[in-house]
Amino acid sequence: MDFTNAEVSQAVPSEEELQHAELSFRTSLPDNGLGLQDIQHHILTDIAPGFTGASRSPNYYAYTTGAVTDAALFADWVASTWDQNIQVHLPKETVATAVEDTTLRLLQQLLSFDETDWPGRIFTTGATASNLLGMALGREFVVAEAGRRISAPYPTSTAKLGVLDACFQARVKAIQVLTTLPHSSLYKAASAVGIGRDSVVCLPLSDDEPWRFDMEALGQYLSNGAVSIISISAGEVASGRFATNGEEMARIRALADQYGAWIHVDGAFGLQARVLPHTEAYSALTEGVSGLHLADSITGDAHKLLNVPYDCGFFFTRHLPVQQAVFSNPGAAYLSATALPIPSPLNLGVENSRRFRALPVYATLLASGRLGHVDLLARQIALARRIAAYVAASLAYELLPDAALDSVYMVVLFRARAEALNAQLVARLNASKEMRVSGLPWNGRPATRLAIGTWRVDVERDLGRVVRALESAARGHV
Ligand SMILES: *Cc1c(COP(=O)(O)O)cnc(C)c1O
């Protein structure tokens, strides 16, 4: 086992490797330490072979993971070595907060969000944390807005008064989150910020297109007396499809303004589609992410398609004062940052002490440039579409949610036509250990999902491997 970012062929360890790794753990604390060399040897030769190849194998397609570019890996090492704490902007001590701020602006440039319109920006631990921020800001905004609309005698800020009192003063009876097929973390976020899991309501257009909004139902829910956060699934987890198009986003914006609602976008992996050129081949994708600048807050993941190490997500909002109202860390004067050009991160998010997550992002953005990121995503989509085309044309398999190849992003969702094969398809495909996919229900029946998220993608090589696996799994079933 080497200590580099080299490619490995196995998507997951063998049974033996897993067993060996498990038996090798030191489960009692030694009185005398092992020392650096022994512990290095122990970790690299005993434990690491028991790790998933999600990042280092090009053929790990389960869930939605990413990989790590060499530039990001290098910068991650630097971030740990210098061990900067990115919490307070201390320009006389370190440039680290300035680097983080610059990196977030570079990211906004990559994803075409105007830096001036989106002054609220922060790195988080991932899309789950970013969704939590989105729900927290949305809750603050919608209850304050309800108070303004009834001319409450003072601001009905949940950050200040708490949910109960603020809602009481603003005469808010319920806060609801209106969405379509959200990631599970949206429910967690709703729970954690006091909105409640049961307040998340899905408004699917139809059984055939459940990732899209039923716009009529959305209008009805917005006028039902509750205050609302609208959460847009820009890159639906199972299918990779987009909840809205540009025209629908404009209508949703108008509705949100009318009813004092907040629009949050969960674009954990979908946001990356904003790097794509506006060509015919990508029109379904670029249309799916157009109009997202009309939202109030946005979730993105960097440890997925941006290919930096875990854990790293980001959050943008157009409402910096709302972000500061919720997350300000009141305290010692030396922590006050109001007058500084770069707001201290401890006033913008959950953590005070924070890892230098920005540096790997900075490194990978600059090392590859805009065109490098376009090319990377284009190759991922090319592989997904070639696999999807094979699936759509095959007798054994059926492409989901429909046969629209030009809507395929970097996710291929499908099932076997034969029930017996379908029931064990994921297990069969994963049996070789050379490739890994995951399963999930789609329209109430088992489906197989293959998601591409690595810079290691090689379209011809990987297509061959996937097709061989699909053919071998279907043998005897057509
Ligand atoms: C992965 C994902 C999340 C959760 O992200 P973490 O990085 O695991 O916190 C949220 N939303 C969507 C759409 C995702 O794909």
The ligand as a MOL file (V3000), in Angstrom:
LIG
                    3D

  0  0  0     0  0            999 V3000
M  V30 BEGIN CTAB
M  V30 COUNTS 15 15 0 0 0
M  V30 BEGIN ATOM
M  V30 1 C -25.0890 14.3490 -0.8690 0
M  V30 2 C -26.2600 15.2480 -0.7970 0
M  V30 3 C -26.6270 15.9170 0.3890 0
M  V30 4 C -25.8940 15.6810 1.6740 0
M  V30 5 O -24.6040 16.0740 1.5240 0
M  V30 6 P -23.4340 15.7380 2.5560 0
M  V30 7 O -22.2820 16.2940 1.8600 0
M  V30 8 O -23.4190 14.2570 2.7090 0
M  V30 9 O -23.7490 16.4290 3.8240 0
M  V30 10 C -27.6830 16.7840 0.3440 0
M  V30 11 N -28.3760 16.9830 -0.7870 0
M  V30 12 C -28.0930 16.3330 -1.9250 0
M  V30 13 C -28.9160 16.5920 -3.1470 0
M  V30 14 C -27.0250 15.4430 -1.9730 0
M  V30 15 O -26.7330 14.7960 -3.1110 0
M  V30 END ATOM
M  V30 BEGIN BOND
M  V30 1 1 1 2
M  V30 2 1 2 3
M  V30 3 2 2 14
M  V30 4 1 3 4
M  V30 5 2 3 10
M  V30 6 1 4 5
M  V30 7 1 5 6
M  V30 8 2 6 7
M  V30 9 1 6 8
M  V30 10 1 6 9
M  V30 11 1 10 11
M  V30 12 2 11 12
M  V30 13 1 12 13
M  V30 14 1 12 14
M  V30 15 1 14 15
M  V30 END BOND
M  V30 END CTAB
M  END
